[in-house]
Amino acid sequence: MQGNKPMNEPTLEILSKKYNLIIFKHCFPVCNISEDTNHPDINSSEKRIENYKLQYIALKQKLRAFPDTNFLE
């Protein structure tokens, strides 16, 4: 669940119980990335490197909660 809305996609909690390897596919290189503002915001939908960095740090921390699952990107 994301916020108050149920997600239509399986979560890491669901997938990690079913698979021991999860592969991520990124579309990052083809995104229309804007210039950084020096005010990164992890919750921003603006496509900026500074925001992506915060989001990847949070994702890395989340993935560490599943030590029996391998992740490949």
mmCIF file of the N, C-alpha and C atoms, coordinates in Angstrom:
data_MODEL
# 
_entry.id   MODEL 
# 
loop_
_atom_site.group_PDB 
_atom_site.id 
_atom_site.type_symbol 
_atom_site.label_atom_id 
_atom_site.label_alt_id 
_atom_site.label_comp_id 
_atom_site.label_asym_id 
_atom_site.label_entity_id 
_atom_site.label_seq_id 
_atom_site.pdbx_PDB_ins_code 
_atom_site.Cartn_x 
_atom_site.Cartn_y 
_atom_site.Cartn_z 
_atom_site.occupancy 
_atom_site.B_iso_or_equiv 
_atom_site.pdbx_formal_charge 
_atom_site.auth_seq_id 
_atom_site.auth_comp_id 
_atom_site.auth_asym_id 
_atom_site.auth_atom_id 
_atom_site.pdbx_PDB_model_num 
ATOM 1   N N  . MET A 1 1  ? 0.844  -1.168  0.000   1.00 0.00 ? 1  MET A N  1 
ATOM 2   C CA . MET A 1 1  ? 0.000  0.000   0.000   1.00 0.00 ? 1  MET A CA 1 
ATOM 3   C C  . MET A 1 1  ? 0.888  1.229   0.000   1.00 0.00 ? 1  MET A C  1 
ATOM 4   N N  . GLN A 1 2  ? 0.555  2.188   -0.821  1.00 0.00 ? 2  GLN A N  1 
ATOM 5   C CA . GLN A 1 2  ? 1.285  3.433   -0.898  1.00 0.00 ? 2  GLN A CA 1 
ATOM 6   C C  . GLN A 1 2  ? 0.358  4.530   -0.401  1.00 0.00 ? 2  GLN A C  1 
ATOM 7   N N  . GLY A 1 3  ? 0.709  5.141   0.742   1.00 0.00 ? 3  GLY A N  1 
ATOM 8   C CA . GLY A 1 3  ? -0.202 6.102   1.338   1.00 0.00 ? 3  GLY A CA 1 
ATOM 9   C C  . GLY A 1 3  ? -1.486 5.407   1.701   1.00 0.00 ? 3  GLY A C  1 
ATOM 10  N N  . ASN A 1 4  ? -2.590 5.971   1.281   1.00 0.00 ? 4  ASN A N  1 
ATOM 11  C CA . ASN A 1 4  ? -3.900 5.369   1.555   1.00 0.00 ? 4  ASN A CA 1 
ATOM 12  C C  . ASN A 1 4  ? -4.440 4.590   0.367   1.00 0.00 ? 4  ASN A C  1 
ATOM 13  N N  . LYS A 1 5  ? -3.673 4.574   -0.730  1.00 0.00 ? 5  LYS A N  1 
ATOM 14  C CA . LYS A 1 5  ? -4.137 3.902   -1.937  1.00 0.00 ? 5  LYS A CA 1 
ATOM 15  C C  . LYS A 1 5  ? -3.491 2.527   -2.070  1.00 0.00 ? 5  LYS A C  1 
ATOM 16  N N  . PRO A 1 6  ? -4.271 1.470   -2.297  1.00 0.00 ? 6  PRO A N  1 
ATOM 17  C CA . PRO A 1 6  ? -3.664 0.162   -2.547  1.00 0.00 ? 6  PRO A CA 1 
ATOM 18  C C  . PRO A 1 6  ? -2.931 0.190   -3.884  1.00 0.00 ? 6  PRO A C  1 
ATOM 19  N N  . MET A 1 7  ? -1.794 -0.473  -3.938  1.00 0.00 ? 7  MET A N  1 
ATOM 20  C CA . MET A 1 7  ? -1.015 -0.527  -5.175  1.00 0.00 ? 7  MET A CA 1 
ATOM 21  C C  . MET A 1 7  ? -1.487 -1.695  -6.024  1.00 0.00 ? 7  MET A C  1 
ATOM 22  N N  . ASN A 1 8  ? -1.428 -1.531  -7.332  1.00 0.00 ? 8  ASN A N  1 
ATOM 23  C CA . ASN A 1 8  ? -1.806 -2.600  -8.248  1.00 0.00 ? 8  ASN A CA 1 
ATOM 24  C C  . ASN A 1 8  ? -0.640 -3.539  -8.528  1.00 0.00 ? 8  ASN A C  1 
ATOM 25  N N  . GLU A 1 9  ? 0.553  -3.181  -8.090  1.00 0.00 ? 9  GLU A N  1 
ATOM 26  C CA . GLU A 1 9  ? 1.746  -3.976  -8.322  1.00 0.00 ? 9  GLU A CA 1 
ATOM 27  C C  . GLU A 1 9  ? 2.150  -4.688  -7.036  1.00 0.00 ? 9  GLU A C  1 
ATOM 28  N N  . PRO A 1 10 ? 2.770  -5.861  -7.152  1.00 0.00 ? 10 PRO A N  1 
ATOM 29  C CA . PRO A 1 10 ? 3.232  -6.562  -5.951  1.00 0.00 ? 10 PRO A CA 1 
ATOM 30  C C  . PRO A 1 10 ? 4.335  -5.761  -5.246  1.00 0.00 ? 10 PRO A C  1 
ATOM 31  N N  . THR A 1 11 ? 4.339  -5.800  -3.958  1.00 0.00 ? 11 THR A N  1 
ATOM 32  C CA . THR A 1 11 ? 5.332  -5.092  -3.163  1.00 0.00 ? 11 THR A CA 1 
ATOM 33  C C  . THR A 1 11 ? 6.557  -5.973  -2.936  1.00 0.00 ? 11 THR A C  1 
ATOM 34  N N  . LEU A 1 12 ? 7.625  -5.381  -2.422  1.00 0.00 ? 12 LEU A N  1 
ATOM 35  C CA . LEU A 1 12 ? 8.814  -6.161  -2.087  1.00 0.00 ? 12 LEU A CA 1 
ATOM 36  C C  . LEU A 1 12 ? 8.500  -7.203  -1.029  1.00 0.00 ? 12 LEU A C  1 
ATOM 37  N N  . GLU A 1 13 ? 7.603  -6.882  -0.123  1.00 0.00 ? 13 GLU A N  1 
ATOM 38  C CA . GLU A 1 13 ? 7.209  -7.849  0.909   1.00 0.00 ? 13 GLU A CA 1 
ATOM 39  C C  . GLU A 1 13 ? 6.609  -9.105  0.275   1.00 0.00 ? 13 GLU A C  1 
ATOM 40  N N  . ILE A 1 14 ? 5.841  -8.936  -0.762  1.00 0.00 ? 14 ILE A N  1 
ATOM 41  C CA . ILE A 1 14 ? 5.218  -10.066 -1.456  1.00 0.00 ? 14 ILE A CA 1 
ATOM 42  C C  . ILE A 1 14 ? 6.241  -10.791 -2.328  1.00 0.00 ? 14 ILE A C  1 
ATOM 43  N N  . LEU A 1 15 ? 6.970  -10.038 -3.135  1.00 0.00 ? 15 LEU A N  1 
ATOM 44  C CA . LEU A 1 15 ? 7.920  -10.636 -4.072  1.00 0.00 ? 15 LEU A CA 1 
ATOM 45  C C  . LEU A 1 15 ? 9.057  -11.375 -3.384  1.00 0.00 ? 15 LEU A C  1 
ATOM 46  N N  . SER A 1 16 ? 9.557  -10.828 -2.277  1.00 0.00 ? 16 SER A N  1 
ATOM 47  C CA . SER A 1 16 ? 10.697 -11.454 -1.597  1.00 0.00 ? 16 SER A CA 1 
ATOM 48  C C  . SER A 1 16 ? 10.335 -12.796 -0.969  1.00 0.00 ? 16 SER A C  1 
ATOM 49  N N  . LYS A 1 17 ? 9.073  -13.020 -0.691  1.00 0.00 ? 17 LYS A N  1 
ATOM 50  C CA . LYS A 1 17 ? 8.639  -14.319 -0.168  1.00 0.00 ? 17 LYS A CA 1 
ATOM 51  C C  . LYS A 1 17 ? 8.576  -15.370 -1.279  1.00 0.00 ? 17 LYS A C  1 
ATOM 52  N N  . LYS A 1 18 ? 8.403  -14.895 -2.501  1.00 0.00 ? 18 LYS A N  1 
ATOM 53  C CA . LYS A 1 18 ? 8.226  -15.804 -3.632  1.00 0.00 ? 18 LYS A CA 1 
ATOM 54  C C  . LYS A 1 18 ? 9.523  -16.046 -4.411  1.00 0.00 ? 18 LYS A C  1 
ATOM 55  N N  . TYR A 1 19 ? 10.412 -15.042 -4.443  1.00 0.00 ? 19 TYR A N  1 
ATOM 56  C CA . TYR A 1 19 ? 11.630 -15.138 -5.257  1.00 0.00 ? 19 TYR A CA 1 
ATOM 57  C C  . TYR A 1 19 ? 12.864 -14.808 -4.418  1.00 0.00 ? 19 TYR A C  1 
ATOM 58  N N  . ASN A 1 20 ? 13.980 -15.464 -4.741  1.00 0.00 ? 20 ASN A N  1 
ATOM 59  C CA . ASN A 1 20 ? 15.221 -15.123 -4.048  1.00 0.00 ? 20 ASN A CA 1 
ATOM 60  C C  . ASN A 1 20 ? 16.089 -14.188 -4.878  1.00 0.00 ? 20 ASN A C  1 
ATOM 61  N N  . LEU A 1 21 ? 15.647 -13.849 -6.100  1.00 0.00 ? 21 LEU A N  1 
ATOM 62  C CA . LEU A 1 21 ? 16.314 -12.873 -6.950  1.00 0.00 ? 21 LEU A CA 1 
ATOM 63  C C  . LEU A 1 21 ? 15.263 -11.979 -7.587  1.00 0.00 ? 21 LEU A C  1 
ATOM 64  N N  . ILE A 1 22 ? 15.442 -10.675 -7.438  1.00 0.00 ? 22 ILE A N  1 
ATOM 65  C CA . ILE A 1 22 ? 14.539 -9.698  -8.044  1.00 0.00 ? 22 ILE A CA 1 
ATOM 66  C C  . ILE A 1 22 ? 15.389 -8.766  -8.896  1.00 0.00 ? 22 ILE A C  1 
ATOM 67  N N  . ILE A 1 23 ? 14.986 -8.584  -10.159 1.00 0.00 ? 23 ILE A N  1 
ATOM 68  C CA . ILE A 1 23 ? 15.736 -7.754  -11.098 1.00 0.00 ? 23 ILE A CA 1 
ATOM 69  C C  . ILE A 1 23 ? 14.949 -6.470  -11.365 1.00 0.00 ? 23 ILE A C  1 
ATOM 70  N N  . PHE A 1 24 ? 15.666 -5.341  -11.304 1.00 0.00 ? 24 PHE A N  1 
ATOM 71  C CA . PHE A 1 24 ? 15.072 -4.043  -11.595 1.00 0.00 ? 24 PHE A CA 1 
ATOM 72  C C  . PHE A 1 24 ? 15.486 -3.606  -12.994 1.00 0.00 ? 24 PHE A C  1 
ATOM 73  N N  . LYS A 1 25 ? 14.549 -3.030  -13.721 1.00 0.00 ? 25 LYS A N  1 
ATOM 74  C CA . LYS A 1 25 ? 14.851 -2.429  -15.017 1.00 0.00 ? 25 LYS A CA 1 
ATOM 75  C C  . LYS A 1 25 ? 14.619 -0.934  -14.877 1.00 0.00 ? 25 LYS A C  1 
ATOM 76  N N  . HIS A 1 26 ? 15.648 -0.166  -15.159 1.00 0.00 ? 26 HIS A N  1 
ATOM 77  C CA . HIS A 1 26 ? 15.556 1.286   -15.028 1.00 0.00 ? 26 HIS A CA 1 
ATOM 78  C C  . HIS A 1 26 ? 15.405 1.940   -16.391 1.00 0.00 ? 26 HIS A C  1 
ATOM 79  N N  . CYS A 1 27 ? 14.616 2.979   -16.446 1.00 0.00 ? 27 CYS A N  1 
ATOM 80  C CA . CYS A 1 27 ? 14.478 3.798   -17.659 1.00 0.00 ? 27 CYS A CA 1 
ATOM 81  C C  . CYS A 1 27 ? 15.169 5.135   -17.454 1.00 0.00 ? 27 CYS A C  1 
ATOM 82  N N  . PHE A 1 28 ? 15.977 5.223   -16.432 1.00 0.00 ? 28 PHE A N  1 
ATOM 83  C CA . PHE A 1 28 ? 16.660 6.450   -16.041 1.00 0.00 ? 28 PHE A CA 1 
ATOM 84  C C  . PHE A 1 28 ? 17.370 7.152   -17.199 1.00 0.00 ? 28 PHE A C  1 
ATOM 85  N N  . PRO A 1 29 ? 18.148 6.468   -18.054 1.00 0.00 ? 29 PRO A N  1 
ATOM 86  C CA . PRO A 1 29 ? 18.909 7.178   -19.086 1.00 0.00 ? 29 PRO A CA 1 
ATOM 87  C C  . PRO A 1 29 ? 18.047 7.888   -20.119 1.00 0.00 ? 29 PRO A C  1 
ATOM 88  N N  . VAL A 1 30 ? 16.820 7.482   -20.289 1.00 0.00 ? 30 VAL A N  1 
ATOM 89  C CA . VAL A 1 30 ? 15.988 8.107   -21.317 1.00 0.00 ? 30 VAL A CA 1 
ATOM 90  C C  . VAL A 1 30 ? 14.993 9.118   -20.742 1.00 0.00 ? 30 VAL A C  1 
ATOM 91  N N  . CYS A 1 31 ? 15.088 9.389   -19.455 1.00 0.00 ? 31 CYS A N  1 
ATOM 92  C CA . CYS A 1 31 ? 14.207 10.366  -18.827 1.00 0.00 ? 31 CYS A CA 1 
ATOM 93  C C  . CYS A 1 31 ? 14.613 11.769  -19.237 1.00 0.00 ? 31 CYS A C  1 
ATOM 94  N N  . ASN A 1 32 ? 13.671 12.660  -19.258 1.00 0.00 ? 32 ASN A N  1 
ATOM 95  C CA . ASN A 1 32 ? 13.924 14.067  -19.524 1.00 0.00 ? 32 ASN A CA 1 
ATOM 96  C C  . ASN A 1 32 ? 14.292 14.729  -18.193 1.00 0.00 ? 32 ASN A C  1 
ATOM 97  N N  . ILE A 1 33 ? 15.563 14.664  -17.827 1.00 0.00 ? 33 ILE A N  1 
ATOM 98  C CA . ILE A 1 33 ? 16.021 15.111  -16.513 1.00 0.00 ? 33 ILE A CA 1 
ATOM 99  C C  . ILE A 1 33 ? 16.296 16.609  -16.538 1.00 0.00 ? 33 ILE A C  1 
ATOM 100 N N  . SER A 1 34 ? 15.741 17.309  -15.564 1.00 0.00 ? 34 SER A N  1 
ATOM 101 C CA . SER A 1 34 ? 15.931 18.754  -15.437 1.00 0.00 ? 34 SER A CA 1 
ATOM 102 C C  . SER A 1 34 ? 17.155 19.050  -14.590 1.00 0.00 ? 34 SER A C  1 
ATOM 103 N N  . GLU A 1 35 ? 17.570 20.292  -14.628 1.00 0.00 ? 35 GLU A N  1 
ATOM 104 C CA . GLU A 1 35 ? 18.709 20.748  -13.831 1.00 0.00 ? 35 GLU A CA 1 
ATOM 105 C C  . GLU A 1 35 ? 18.382 20.686  -12.343 1.00 0.00 ? 35 GLU A C  1 
ATOM 106 N N  . ASP A 1 36 ? 19.390 20.413  -11.539 1.00 0.00 ? 36 ASP A N  1 
ATOM 107 C CA . ASP A 1 36 ? 19.207 20.407  -10.086 1.00 0.00 ? 36 ASP A CA 1 
ATOM 108 C C  . ASP A 1 36 ? 18.919 21.818  -9.581  1.00 0.00 ? 36 ASP A C  1 
ATOM 109 N N  . THR A 1 37 ? 18.196 21.872  -8.455  1.00 0.00 ? 37 THR A N  1 
ATOM 110 C CA . THR A 1 37 ? 17.837 23.159  -7.847  1.00 0.00 ? 37 THR A CA 1 
ATOM 111 C C  . THR A 1 37 ? 18.607 23.405  -6.550  1.00 0.00 ? 37 THR A C  1 
ATOM 112 N N  . ASN A 1 38 ? 19.368 22.419  -6.096  1.00 0.00 ? 38 ASN A N  1 
ATOM 113 C CA . ASN A 1 38 ? 20.046 22.439  -4.795  1.00 0.00 ? 38 ASN A CA 1 
ATOM 114 C C  . ASN A 1 38 ? 19.060 22.382  -3.636  1.00 0.00 ? 38 ASN A C  1 
ATOM 115 N N  . HIS A 1 39 ? 17.861 21.891  -3.911  1.00 0.00 ? 39 HIS A N  1 
ATOM 116 C CA . HIS A 1 39 ? 16.830 21.668  -2.886  1.00 0.00 ? 39 HIS A CA 1 
ATOM 117 C C  . HIS A 1 39 ? 16.193 20.303  -3.141  1.00 0.00 ? 39 HIS A C  1 
ATOM 118 N N  . PRO A 1 40 ? 16.957 19.223  -2.937  1.00 0.00 ? 40 PRO A N  1 
ATOM 119 C CA . PRO A 1 40 ? 16.412 17.894  -3.233  1.00 0.00 ? 40 PRO A CA 1 
ATOM 120 C C  . PRO A 1 40 ? 15.229 17.555  -2.335  1.00 0.00 ? 40 PRO A C  1 
ATOM 121 N N  . ASP A 1 41 ? 14.313 16.790  -2.903  1.00 0.00 ? 41 ASP A N  1 
ATOM 122 C CA . ASP A 1 41 ? 13.107 16.387  -2.176  1.00 0.00 ? 41 ASP A CA 1 
ATOM 123 C C  . ASP A 1 41 ? 12.789 14.947  -2.565  1.00 0.00 ? 41 ASP A C  1 
ATOM 124 N N  . ILE A 1 42 ? 12.880 14.052  -1.615  1.00 0.00 ? 42 ILE A N  1 
ATOM 125 C CA . ILE A 1 42 ? 12.655 12.628  -1.890  1.00 0.00 ? 42 ILE A CA 1 
ATOM 126 C C  . ILE A 1 42 ? 11.240 12.354  -2.406  1.00 0.00 ? 42 ILE A C  1 
ATOM 127 N N  . ASN A 1 43 ? 10.278 13.190  -2.050  1.00 0.00 ? 43 ASN A N  1 
ATOM 128 C CA . ASN A 1 43 ? 8.885  12.976  -2.460  1.00 0.00 ? 43 ASN A CA 1 
ATOM 129 C C  . ASN A 1 43 ? 8.511  13.726  -3.733  1.00 0.00 ? 43 ASN A C  1 
ATOM 130 N N  . SER A 1 44 ? 9.455  14.439  -4.294  1.00 0.00 ? 44 SER A N  1 
ATOM 131 C CA . SER A 1 44 ? 9.174  15.227  -5.492  1.00 0.00 ? 44 SER A CA 1 
ATOM 132 C C  . SER A 1 44 ? 9.013  14.330  -6.714  1.00 0.00 ? 44 SER A C  1 
ATOM 133 N N  . SER A 1 45 ? 8.116  14.710  -7.595  1.00 0.00 ? 45 SER A N  1 
ATOM 134 C CA . SER A 1 45 ? 7.966  13.990  -8.861  1.00 0.00 ? 45 SER A CA 1 
ATOM 135 C C  . SER A 1 45 ? 8.817  14.633  -9.952  1.00 0.00 ? 45 SER A C  1 
ATOM 136 N N  . GLU A 1 46 ? 9.536  15.708  -9.611  1.00 0.00 ? 46 GLU A N  1 
ATOM 137 C CA . GLU A 1 46 ? 10.408 16.369  -10.580 1.00 0.00 ? 46 GLU A CA 1 
ATOM 138 C C  . GLU A 1 46 ? 11.606 15.478  -10.889 1.00 0.00 ? 46 GLU A C  1 
ATOM 139 N N  . LYS A 1 47 ? 11.906 15.333  -12.166 1.00 0.00 ? 47 LYS A N  1 
ATOM 140 C CA . LYS A 1 47 ? 12.992 14.462  -12.614 1.00 0.00 ? 47 LYS A CA 1 
ATOM 141 C C  . LYS A 1 47 ? 14.302 15.233  -12.538 1.00 0.00 ? 47 LYS A C  1 
ATOM 142 N N  . ARG A 1 48 ? 14.961 15.111  -11.394 1.00 0.00 ? 48 ARG A N  1 
ATOM 143 C CA . ARG A 1 48 ? 16.234 15.780  -11.152 1.00 0.00 ? 48 ARG A CA 1 
ATOM 144 C C  . ARG A 1 48 ? 17.186 14.780  -10.502 1.00 0.00 ? 48 ARG A C  1 
ATOM 145 N N  . ILE A 1 49 ? 18.461 14.876  -10.834 1.00 0.00 ? 49 ILE A N  1 
ATOM 146 C CA . ILE A 1 49 ? 19.463 13.967  -10.262 1.00 0.00 ? 49 ILE A CA 1 
ATOM 147 C C  . ILE A 1 49 ? 19.416 14.017  -8.739  1.00 0.00 ? 49 ILE A C  1 
ATOM 148 N N  . GLU A 1 50 ? 19.303 15.214  -8.182  1.00 0.00 ? 50 GLU A N  1 
ATOM 149 C CA . GLU A 1 50 ? 19.304 15.352  -6.718  1.00 0.00 ? 50 GLU A CA 1 
ATOM 150 C C  . GLU A 1 50 ? 18.147 14.595  -6.078  1.00 0.00 ? 50 GLU A C  1 
ATOM 151 N N  . ASN A 1 51 ? 16.992 14.565  -6.716  1.00 0.00 ? 51 ASN A N  1 
ATOM 152 C CA . ASN A 1 51 ? 15.845 13.819  -6.187  1.00 0.00 ? 51 ASN A CA 1 
ATOM 153 C C  . ASN A 1 51 ? 16.045 12.311  -6.367  1.00 0.00 ? 51 ASN A C  1 
ATOM 154 N N  . TYR A 1 52 ? 16.568 11.929  -7.547  1.00 0.00 ? 52 TYR A N  1 
ATOM 155 C CA . TYR A 1 52 ? 16.836 10.508  -7.793  1.00 0.00 ? 52 TYR A CA 1 
ATOM 156 C C  . TYR A 1 52 ? 17.827 9.954   -6.772  1.00 0.00 ? 52 TYR A C  1 
ATOM 157 N N  . LYS A 1 53 ? 18.848 10.722  -6.418  1.00 0.00 ? 53 LYS A N  1 
ATOM 158 C CA . LYS A 1 53 ? 19.839 10.249  -5.444  1.00 0.00 ? 53 LYS A CA 1 
ATOM 159 C C  . LYS A 1 53 ? 19.180 9.922   -4.107  1.00 0.00 ? 53 LYS A C  1 
ATOM 160 N N  . LEU A 1 54 ? 18.310 10.801  -3.636  1.00 0.00 ? 54 LEU A N  1 
ATOM 161 C CA . LEU A 1 54 ? 17.618 10.540  -2.367  1.00 0.00 ? 54 LEU A CA 1 
ATOM 162 C C  . LEU A 1 54 ? 16.727 9.312   -2.468  1.00 0.00 ? 54 LEU A C  1 
ATOM 163 N N  . GLN A 1 55 ? 16.056 9.167   -3.605  1.00 0.00 ? 55 GLN A N  1 
ATOM 164 C CA . GLN A 1 55 ? 15.157 8.033   -3.785  1.00 0.00 ? 55 GLN A CA 1 
ATOM 165 C C  . GLN A 1 55 ? 15.937 6.717   -3.853  1.00 0.00 ? 55 GLN A C  1 
ATOM 166 N N  . TYR A 1 56 ? 17.107 6.735   -4.484  1.00 0.00 ? 56 TYR A N  1 
ATOM 167 C CA . TYR A 1 56 ? 17.930 5.521   -4.546  1.00 0.00 ? 56 TYR A CA 1 
ATOM 168 C C  . TYR A 1 56 ? 18.503 5.161   -3.182  1.00 0.00 ? 56 TYR A C  1 
ATOM 169 N N  . ILE A 1 57 ? 18.869 6.151   -2.387  1.00 0.00 ? 57 ILE A N  1 
ATOM 170 C CA . ILE A 1 57 ? 19.355 5.889   -1.028  1.00 0.00 ? 57 ILE A CA 1 
ATOM 171 C C  . ILE A 1 57 ? 18.247 5.222   -0.209  1.00 0.00 ? 57 ILE A C  1 
ATOM 172 N N  . ALA A 1 58 ? 17.028 5.740   -0.318  1.00 0.00 ? 58 ALA A N  1 
ATOM 173 C CA . ALA A 1 58 ? 15.899 5.160   0.411   1.00 0.00 ? 58 ALA A CA 1 
ATOM 174 C C  . ALA A 1 58 ? 15.608 3.741   -0.081  1.00 0.00 ? 58 ALA A C  1 
ATOM 175 N N  . LEU A 1 59 ? 15.701 3.530   -1.392  1.00 0.00 ? 59 LEU A N  1 
ATOM 176 C CA . LEU A 1 59 ? 15.478 2.193   -1.945  1.00 0.00 ? 59 LEU A CA 1 
ATOM 177 C C  . LEU A 1 59 ? 16.529 1.214   -1.433  1.00 0.00 ? 59 LEU A C  1 
ATOM 178 N N  . LYS A 1 60 ? 17.783 1.646   -1.406  1.00 0.00 ? 60 LYS A N  1 
ATOM 179 C CA . LYS A 1 60 ? 18.866 0.784   -0.907  1.00 0.00 ? 60 LYS A CA 1 
ATOM 180 C C  . LYS A 1 60 ? 18.607 0.375   0.543   1.00 0.00 ? 60 LYS A C  1 
ATOM 181 N N  . GLN A 1 61 ? 18.159 1.313   1.353   1.00 0.00 ? 61 GLN A N  1 
ATOM 182 C CA . GLN A 1 61 ? 17.850 0.997   2.749   1.00 0.00 ? 61 GLN A CA 1 
ATOM 183 C C  . GLN A 1 61 ? 16.691 0.016   2.844   1.00 0.00 ? 61 GLN A C  1 
ATOM 184 N N  . LYS A 1 62 ? 15.700 0.189   2.000   1.00 0.00 ? 62 LYS A N  1 
ATOM 185 C CA . LYS A 1 62 ? 14.550 -0.718  1.986   1.00 0.00 ? 62 LYS A CA 1 
ATOM 186 C C  . LYS A 1 62 ? 14.977 -2.130  1.583   1.00 0.00 ? 62 LYS A C  1 
ATOM 187 N N  . LEU A 1 63 ? 15.836 -2.233  0.560   1.00 0.00 ? 63 LEU A N  1 
ATOM 188 C CA . LEU A 1 63 ? 16.271 -3.543  0.078   1.00 0.00 ? 63 LEU A CA 1 
ATOM 189 C C  . LEU A 1 63 ? 17.050 -4.303  1.140   1.00 0.00 ? 63 LEU A C  1 
ATOM 190 N N  . ARG A 1 64 ? 17.745 -3.596  1.999   1.00 0.00 ? 64 ARG A N  1 
ATOM 191 C CA . ARG A 1 64 ? 18.508 -4.249  3.069   1.00 0.00 ? 64 ARG A CA 1 
ATOM 192 C C  . ARG A 1 64 ? 17.604 -4.932  4.090   1.00 0.00 ? 64 ARG A C  1 
ATOM 193 N N  . ALA A 1 65 ? 16.326 -4.629  4.074   1.00 0.00 ? 65 ALA A N  1 
ATOM 194 C CA . ALA A 1 65 ? 15.368 -5.275  4.976   1.00 0.00 ? 65 ALA A CA 1 
ATOM 195 C C  . ALA A 1 65 ? 15.041 -6.699  4.516   1.00 0.00 ? 65 ALA A C  1 
ATOM 196 N N  . PHE A 1 66 ? 15.577 -7.100  3.352   1.00 0.00 ? 66 PHE A N  1 
ATOM 197 C CA . PHE A 1 66 ? 15.315 -8.425  2.785   1.00 0.00 ? 66 PHE A CA 1 
ATOM 198 C C  . PHE A 1 66 ? 16.647 -9.144  2.546   1.00 0.00 ? 66 PHE A C  1 
ATOM 199 N N  . PRO A 1 67 ? 17.328 -9.557  3.613   1.00 0.00 ? 67 PRO A N  1 
ATOM 200 C CA . PRO A 1 67 ? 18.668 -10.143 3.477   1.00 0.00 ? 67 PRO A CA 1 
ATOM 201 C C  . PRO A 1 67 ? 18.709 -11.477 2.735   1.00 0.00 ? 67 PRO A C  1 
ATOM 202 N N  . ASP A 1 68 ? 17.593 -12.159 2.627   1.00 0.00 ? 68 ASP A N  1 
ATOM 203 C CA . ASP A 1 68 ? 17.572 -13.457 1.940   1.00 0.00 ? 68 ASP A CA 1 
ATOM 204 C C  . ASP A 1 68 ? 17.221 -13.323 0.453   1.00 0.00 ? 68 ASP A C  1 
ATOM 205 N N  . THR A 1 69 ? 17.053 -12.097 -0.005  1.00 0.00 ? 69 THR A N  1 
ATOM 206 C CA . THR A 1 69 ? 16.713 -11.835 -1.398  1.00 0.00 ? 69 THR A CA 1 
ATOM 207 C C  . THR A 1 69 ? 17.848 -11.067 -2.056  1.00 0.00 ? 69 THR A C  1 
ATOM 208 N N  . ASN A 1 70 ? 18.231 -11.499 -3.249  1.00 0.00 ? 70 ASN A N  1 
ATOM 209 C CA . ASN A 1 70 ? 19.246 -10.774 -4.030  1.00 0.00 ? 70 ASN A CA 1 
ATOM 210 C C  . ASN A 1 70 ? 18.552 -9.837  -5.012  1.00 0.00 ? 70 ASN A C  1 
ATOM 211 N N  . PHE A 1 71 ? 19.152 -8.680  -5.207  1.00 0.00 ? 71 PHE A N  1 
ATOM 212 C CA . PHE A 1 71 ? 18.601 -7.681  -6.110  1.00 0.00 ? 71 PHE A CA 1 
ATOM 213 C C  . PHE A 1 71 ? 19.624 -7.353  -7.186  1.00 0.00 ? 71 PHE A C  1 
ATOM 214 N N  . LEU A 1 72 ? 19.179 -7.284  -8.413  1.00 0.00 ? 72 LEU A N  1 
ATOM 215 C CA . LEU A 1 72 ? 20.050 -6.999  -9.548  1.00 0.00 ? 72 LEU A CA 1 
ATOM 216 C C  . LEU A 1 72 ? 19.413 -5.884  -10.331 1.00 0.00 ? 72 LEU A C  1 
ATOM 217 N N  . GLU A 1 73 ? 20.251 -4.912  -10.734 1.00 0.00 ? 73 GLU A N  1 
ATOM 218 C CA . GLU A 1 73 ? 19.719 -3.840  -11.575 1.00 0.00 ? 73 GLU A CA 1 
ATOM 219 C C  . GLU A 1 73 ? 20.484 -3.723  -12.842 1.00 0.00 ? 73 GLU A C  1 
# 
